[in-house]
Amino acid sequence: MTETTGSTTDSVPEWEQRFRAPRVSLPDWAEDAPDRALFVSNATGTYELYSWDRATGEQRQVTDRPNGTTDGALTPDGEAIWWFDDTDGDEFGVWMRRPFPGGEGDAGAAGDEPATPGLEPSYPAGLAIGRDGTAVVGRSTDEDGTTVHVVRPGEAPVEIYRHRESAGVGDLSHDGTLIALEHTEHGDAMHSALRVVRPDGTAVAELDDTEGGTKELGLAVLGFAPVAGDTRLLVGHQRRGRWEPMIWDPVAGTETDLAIELPGDVGAEWYPDGSALLIEHGFEARSELWRYEPVAGDGTLVRVETPTGSVSGATARPDGTVEYLWSSAAEPPVVRSTTGAVVLDPPGAKAPRSVPVEDVWVEGPGGRVHALVQRPAAPAEGPFPTVFEIHGGPTWHDSDAFAGGPAAWVDHGYAVVRVNYRGSTGYGRAWTDALKHRIGLIELEDIAAVREWAVKSGLADPARLVLAGGSWGGYLTLLGLGTQPGDWAVGLAAVPVADYVTAYHDEMEALKAMDRTLLGGTPEEVPERFEASSPLTYVDAVRAPVYISAGVNDPRCPIRQVENYVDRLKDREAVHEVYRYDAGHGSLVVEERIKQVRLELDFAARHLGTPGPARTDQTT
């Protein structure tokens, strides 16, 4: 496949156009000023926050930082924007605030001030902003674990919660008198309990489905009712083997089950008047929307029409319309309304389409495994060089949604297979919770089953199989190259866990808690489990050429443990290349993302003899 480069859209390959095409997130709007909205866009080539005055149509760039900004919130009155200020993607920083209209100029520091003076930098652990200017700020540090603070204008922050285990701010009630927290004091970071407290820290009620850590059922805060004086809290629970909502009133001490009979995981949020719920239903890698009236209506579900694919965010507006961000593997994302209109359409060239996914179900050692397959348009028949692109998380899942990476591989003649292994969400609690103690090895069993199907079905060329992924997917890539050395021709690992023991000691505190849950303890308490699940244990068995990319400021998969793995590859003169970039757990800069995909395409092409992009300089 021959590519050319140039300044016009026609001369730029389609896979690059997909990354460069302007994108927007689903706009978040101020509860008491719904014409004021906040969204994320890559319009300048870096993902940044933008304000949008829907009454006038004016859009203004809010942040302008070299490595981008995506974490932000509006105050309920729409008068101010909060955004999180870290250092080059290290996720450690403080909240900043600026007036909604912006300062002088289009973007930058004008008008910015610390939003929580008196609080030292930390990892964020939730944020809720009240109508009187009070904010509830969650923080996480290696020294203190999780702390929660109430911050009132002109006053020193007041700490109302502290615990070594992970926790976070869920929501603040409409009148500011109740705070909902998620916590894992029982030691199971995968299954939170809930506590509602007053702003002075006084406990109001507790909801715990873990029975002190002996039962693996989680809870999640979905939001207080958006009505003055209403103390109802919408809660996600797993009592019937999947995520679904219920209503808990922590003041009255009542629980209201919702008879929502849908087969997959069910999330929900309130309509602005509190009369109904907007239901988000995810099932077998696709999603849909429903309206449900638990009190005023008869409890029936009314379909909110969306195309087949994935809804990655939705919100009900005060006039009752629903806005949602939708895409499919073939169709680029778009923000639409139930009126049929496109809500927010960024200027510039649109992303080219890709090919749709096919659903494949394969019998694995732990049950049926769902995989999504994309085939190149030409040649019409396989076997194809095939990329197994493994998702991160691990508690996440691949879906029928638009993604630039898989589309780039398809453009270059590869088939792409994405596996929703055990540990993935969207297939019931038992499938997600199967990921315990033998982490990494369990997921690779499911990937191996799909690999066998791909070869036997004629889809995949067994001599040209690529194992690839980022974050947890990068971890599984390195672990798979060492434990299944004869199965893979090339490995591509982005921001991976490579040396599990060192990763544990260097990573952010919340991830330490998750690793203790997944492995049953610390490296000192269960050394055999960390050893069995660490890619470093098997590095000497790796035979395939390995490409690794890593962010030098990554707090999730820190650079030191990557370097330990790379040193072992160097010691045995294994074929490998390493690309280090100045950011955290991934990049928010479009050209950097393109560069990384180009380097991966080039590495695979050189080692498989497949078509690749034009060569570029590489940093090793």
N, C-alpha and C positions, 0 to 999 in steps of 0.2 A: 504494500500500500504506500503510495507516494504522497507526501505532504509538502506544501509550500507555506511560507510565512510571508506576511506583508501587513500593510496598514489597513486594507479594506477587509470588510467582513467576509467577502467571498474567498479571500486568500487565506483565511484563518481556519484551521481544521474545526470541524463541528464539536469535537470533544472540548476544545478550548473555549469555544463560543458558549457552551453550556455553563462553564464556570464564570465567565465574564458577564453573562447576561444579568442585568439588574434584577435583584430579588428583594422581596420585603417579607417581614414576618406578619403574623396576624396583629393588627393594631390593638393595643390595650387602651382602654378609655377611663377617664376619671369618673368615679361613681356619682359625684354630685355636679359634674360639668361634662356630660357625655360628648360634647363637641370637641373636647381636648383629648388628644390621643398621642400615644408613644409607640414607635415601631423600630425595628432593626432593618438596615439595608446595607447592601454592598455597593451602592451607587458610585462611591468614590474609589472603589477598588479595595476597600477595607470595610469590614462589617462594623458599623457604628450606630448609635442611637439617633433617632430623628423625632422631632415633635411635629404634630399635624393639627392645625386648627381647622376642624371640619366645616365650621361656619363660613370661613373666608377662603378655605382651600390652601392656605399658606403652609408650607412644609419647611422646616429649618433643621439643619444638622446640629445636634446637641453636643456630641463628643467628637474629638479629633485627636486620636493617639496613634502612634506608629504601629502598634500591634492590635488595635481595635478594641471595641467595647460592646458588650451585649447585655450586661446585667443592669436593668434600670426599672424604676417604678414611678408612678404618678401619685401625688397626694390626692386625697378624695376630692378636694375643691379644685383640682387642676391648676393650682397656682405655682406648683414647683415640681421639678423632676429630680429624683434621686438616682445616682449612678455609682457603680462600684469601681473604685480606682485601685487597681493592682499594679504590679511592675512587670511588664512584658509577659503577661500570661501566667504569672506564678500563683494567681488566685489569692494572694495574701495582701490585704490592703484595708482601706476605709471607705465609708460611704461619703459621697460628695452631693451637694445640692445646688441647684441653680433655678432662677425663675423660669416659668414655662416659656414665655415669649423669647427667651435668649438674651444674651448681653449684646454689646456692640460687636458687629461683625457677624459672620455666618456661623462660626464654631470656635471651639477652643476654650480657654480658661476664663474668659470674661464672664463675671457673675457667679463663678463657682466658689463655694465655700464648704468647709467641713460640715457635714450634716450631724455628726455625733461627736462634738468636741468632748474630750475627756476619755474617749475609748481608744485604746491603742490598736494598731493594725492586727488583723486576724484573718482567718478563713471565714467566709460568711456562713451563717447557720439560720437563715430565714429572716424576713423583715415584714413587719406590718405597721402601717401608718394610720393614725386616727384622725378624726375630723377636727379635733382641737389642737392638732400639731404634735401630739404625743406619738412617739414611735417605739415599737418593741423590736429590739435588735438582737439577733442571735449571733454568737461568736464561737469560733473554735480555734484553739491553739494547742500545741504540743504540751505546754506547761500546765494549762488549766482544764483541758478537756473542753466541755461546752458550758458557756455562760450565756444568760439572757438578761438584758438590761432594758429598763424603761427610761426613755430619754424625752424629757419635756423641754420646750423652748426656754432658754435662759437658765436652766437648772443643771446641776451635775447629774450624770447618769446614775441610776440606782439599780444595783444587781438584784434580781429576784429569783435566779435559778443558777445552780452550779452542779455539775456532775462529770465524772471522768468519762463515762460512756457517751456515745453520740446522741444528740438531741437537736431539736430545731423549733423555730417559731412557726406555728401553723396559720393562725389568723387572730384578728382582733374584732370583737363584736361591734355592731353598728354604733352603739353608744359609748364604746371604749371601756366598758366595765368588766369585760371578760376576755381572757387571753387563752387561746388553745395552743398547747405544746404537744409535739410528738417526742417521745423519749424511749431509750432502750436501756434503762437502768437495770433491767433483768439480764443484760448481757447478750441478747440476741439482736444483732444489728440489722437483721433481715426483717424483723417483725416488731414494729413499734407499738407501744402503748400510748394512751392519750391522757393528758391532765389539763384541766381547766383551772386557771387561777385568776385572782384579782390582780390589778396593777401593783399592789403592794406585795405580791407573792403569796398571799393567803390562798390555800387550796380550796376549790369549790367541789370538784368531783374528779374521779379517776375512772377510766375505762381501759381494761387490760384483758385481752383475749389470749395472752400467753400463759396465764396461770403461773406467774412468777418465773417464766422461762421454761416451764416443763411442757408447754403446748405451743406448737408452731403456727400461730394465727396472728396476722398483722392487722393493724388499724391505720388509717390515714385521715388527716384533716382535709376536708373538701371545701369548707367555708361556712361561716355563720350566716344565718338568714339576713338578707340586706334590708331589714326593716327595723325602725326604731322600736325598742322595747321587746324585740323578739329574741329569745335566748336559745332558739333551736340551732343546732350545729349539724351540718351535713357531714357524714362520716363514711369512709370506705372501709369495708370489712371483708373477711375471707371465710366466714362461717359455713358457707355452702360450697367450699372448694374452688372459689374463684373470687375475684374482686367485684363487689357490688355495693351500692349505697344504702344507708339507712339514716334516719333522723334521730339524733340524741339531744335531749334537752337536759343539760347538766344541772340546771337549777331545779327543775321539776323532778329530775331523776327518772325520766321516761325514755323509752326506746321505741321507735316506730319502724317496723320492718316494711320494706317496699317490695311488693310482689312484681318484680320486673323479670319476666321469664324470657331472657335472651341467653343464647348458648355460650357466649364468650365473656370476657372481662367487661364490666360496666362501670364507667365513671360518670360523674354528674356535677353540675353547678346550678346555682339558683338563677331563675329569671329575675330581673331587677326588682320586681314588685313582690317577690317571695311567693308567688302563687303557683309556680310550676318549676319543674326541673328540666334542664337541657341534658339529655342523656347521650353520652359518647360510648358507643359499643364497639369493641375491638374483637374480631374473631377471625382466626386463620389468615392473619397477615393483611386484613383489610378492616375498614372501620365505617361506621354509619352513625347518624344522629336521629334522636327521637325527642319528642316533648312528652312529659309525664306530669300529671297533676295529682299530687298525693293527698291533698286536703279538699280543695274546692271541687275538683272533678271526681270522676268515677274510677280513677286509677288506671285508665287505659293508656296505652302508648299510641302516639300519633307520629307517623314517620315525617321527619324533616328531610326532604328529598335532596340527595347529593349523588353525584356520579359514582360509579364503581371505582374504588381506589382507596386512598388513605386520607383521612381528615387528621391533620397534625395539630389542630387547634380550632376551637369554636367558642363563640360568645353570643349571648342573647342581648340585644339592644333594648333600651327603654320602650321603643315602639313595638316590641314583640318580634321584630325580624331577627334572624340569626345570621351572623357572619362567620365564615369558616375559611381556613387555609387548606386547600385540597391539591393533591397531585396523584399521579399513578406512575408506574415505571416508564410508561411511554410518553406521558404528558407532563410538561413542566408545571411547577406550582403556581397557583393563582388564588387570590383572596376574593371570594364571592359572597353574595348575599342571597337569602332565600327569595328575594325579589327578582333574581336572575341577573342582577347587575354585577360587574366587576367593581369591587369596593376600592381597591388601591392598585393602580396599574403604573408601575414605574416606567419612566421614559427610557428609550433605548432599544436596541435589538433584542428580540425574544430568543430564548433558548431553543435550539433545535430539538425536535422530538427524538425519542429513542425507541427501542423495541419493547413490546409488552413482555410480562413474565408468564411462565407456565408453572402450574402447581404440580409438585411431585410429592408423593407420599411413599416412604420407604420403611420397611420393618427394621427396627433397630433393637439393640439389647434391652432397652428400657421402654419400648413401645414404638408407635408409629412416629416417624420423624418427618416434619414438613420442610420441604426445600423449595426455593424459588429459582427458576432457571430462565436465562435469557440466551438466545441463539443469535449468531450473526446472520445478517440477511444473505450473505454470500460467502462461501458456497452454500448451496441449499442443504447438502447432506454432510454429516460428520464422518468420522470423528474429528472434533475440533481441539486445538489447544484450549485448555480449560482452566479458568481461575476459580478456585474456591475462596470466595471473599467472605471472611468470617466476622460476624458482628461483635462489637464490644459490649460492655455492660458489667458482668455477664447477664444481669437481669434486665434484658432488653430484647428486642426481636427485630429481624428484618421484615419489611412490609412491602406491599405493592405501592411504592412511593418513588418519586423521581430522585435519582442519585447520579451525580456526575462521574464518580469513579467507575462503577460498573458499566455505564454507558460508554466510557472511553475504551475499556477493554473490548466491548462488543464492536465498536468502530474499527478496531485493529484486528478483527477476525477471531476473537476468542469467544467461547461460550463462558458464561458466568453462572456459578452455582452459589446460592446463599442458603445456609443451613440454620434452621431454628432448633438448635440442639437443646438437650435438657439443661435447665437453667434459664431458658428464654421465657419471657412473659407472653401472655395472650393465649396460653393453652391449658390454663388451670393451675391451681396452687401446687398440686403434686408434681407437675412437670417442672415448675420453677424451683421448688424446694428439694428436688432430687439432687441438686448440686451441693453436696456436703462431703467434706473430709477427703474425697478423692478428686478434688477439683482439677480441672484440666484434662485428666484422664477420662472422666465421664463424657465430657463434651466431644473429645476426640473419638470415642467409640461411635457416637452418632455420626460424626463427620465421615468416619471410615465406612459406615454402612451406606451412606449416600455416595461416597466415592466409588464403592463397588458397583452400585446401581449405574452410575454415570458411565463407567467403563463397559459394563455388560450390555447396556442399552445402545451402545454405539455413539453416545453423545461425546464422550471424552477420549482423547488420545492418551493412553496410559503413560506414554513416554514424554508427554508435554503437559504435565499437571503442575499447577502453581498453587501453593498454599499461601494465603495473604490475609492481612487484617490489621486493624489498628486498636490500640489499647488492649482490652481483653482479647480481641481478635489477634493482635500482635503477639500476645503471650501464647495463645493457642498455636500460632504459627511456629514459634520457636520450639515449643514443647512437642509439636507434631513432627517437626523436622528431626528431632532427636529420638522420639519414641516410635516413629513410623518412617525410618530413613529410606526404605525402599519404595515408598509410595509417592514421593514428591520430587519433581525435577528442579524446582526453584522455590525459594521462600522469600516473602516480602513482609517484613514486620515493621509496623509504624508504632511509635511510642509504646513499646511493649514492657511487660514484666519479663525480665530475663534471668535475674538472680533473686529468687523469692525472699530469701532471708534478708539480704541487704535492702531490697525494696521495702520490706516491712519496717525496718528500722529507720528508713529515710522518708517514708511517705507521710502525708498529712494524717492527723489523728483520726479523723472519721473513717479513713480507709483501713487504719490499723484495726479498728473495731470490727469492720466488715471481714477482714482476714481472720480475726480470732473466731468469728462466727462460722465462716466457711471451713476453716481447718480445725476448729475445736480447741484453739489455744494459741499461745505465742510460739515462736521458733524454739524457745528454751523448754516449753512444756510439751510440745509434740514435734520434736525435730524430725522424726521419721516421715511425718506427713508433709512438712515443708520440703524435705529432700525429695520425696516421691513426686511432688507436684512442681518442682522447680526446673525450668529449662536448663539451667546451668549443670544440673546433675547429668544430663544426657548430651552435653555439647560435643563430647568427643566422638559420638556416634553420628553426628550430622554429616551427610555426604553431599547434599544439594548446595549449590551456590546460594548465599544468604545476603539479602539487602536489608539494612536496618536504618530507619530514620528516627531521630529523637530530638525533643525540645530540651535545650539546656536548662530551662527554668521550670521544668515539669514537676509539680508537686505530687502527682498521682503515680507516675512511673518514672522515678527520679533517675537522673543521668548516671550516677555512680554505679548503680547496679547494671545498667546497660554496658558501661565501660568494662565491668568485670567479665561479662560474657564475651565482649569483643576481644579482650585480651586473650581469652582462652582460644578463640578462633585464630588469632594471630600466632599463638604459640605452636599450633599444629599446622600453620600455613594453609588453613582452610580458605576456600574461595569465598570472599565476602567483600562488601563495600558498606561504608557507613556515611550517612549524611546527618550532620548536626545543624540545627537552626536555632536562632535566638528568639525563642518563644516558649510557651508552656505545653500543655497537653493538646497539641494541634495548633494550627494557625488560623487567624481571622483575616489574613491578607490574601486576596484572590491570586495574585501572581505567585505567591509562595506556594499556594495549594496546587496551582498548575505546574510549577516547577517540580514539586514532589511527585505528582502523577507522571510527569514526563520522565523523571529519573527511574521510576518503577517500570514504566513501559520499555524504556531503553534497556534496563538491566535484564528483563525477561527476554527481550528480542535477541540480545547478544548471546544468551545462554540456551535459547530454544531454537534459534534460527527462524523466528517469526518476524513479520513486519513490525517496525517500530517507528517512533517519531524521529525527527532530525536530531542529531546528537547535540548536547549542550555541555558546557563545562560542569564538572561535578566536584563537590567538596567531599573529601574523604578524611 
